[in-house]
């Protein structure tokens, strides 16, 4: 059996435009550009035949998921495990201030690396922590497919945040590129384990 996981970063917000270092404690709705991004993405998402859509419980992710759901007629399930990274003391700081005061830590969060899964700001999560909270959700989804549905292949969308997607990639041994708003990252799970399949859109 094969499970296709499509990790989707939410659309653009004014917090993104203001270049604030935002994570678990920062919520914002999509701005008009972000809404357009998601509507455009929905046209592409429709071709993937996604059967379920899981989303972070934060406003920007839920709004993104509901816009996709409306276009593609996919049921949405809110999952707190997909919420943004807790960046500790730097939450809400201007990005240039974070980079100036914590250049190495900031760089490794902008592009998480497999060899730096313990990277974190004071009081915050590291990529390994993110894997520990998201991985059980993926296992639960794959188990439901195998034990209840018995589908040979399943397609699942997960609307979340850049730090989460980068952490998942790094945990799978992939050097994470910058994750832009509405990027879609494809990861599969089968008898061989997890595989990074690449960026789709």
Secondary structure, DSSP 4 states (H G I P E B T S, - for coil): -EEEEEEEEPPPBHHHHTTB---TT----B-HHHHHHHHHHHHHHHTTT--EEEE-SSHHHHHHHHHHHHHHT-EEEE-GGGSPP--GGGTT-BHHHHHHHSHHHHHHHHT--GGGTT---TT---HHHHHHHHHHHHHHHHHHIIIII--SEEEEEEEE-HHHHHHHHHHTT-------TT-EEEEEEETTEEEEEEE--
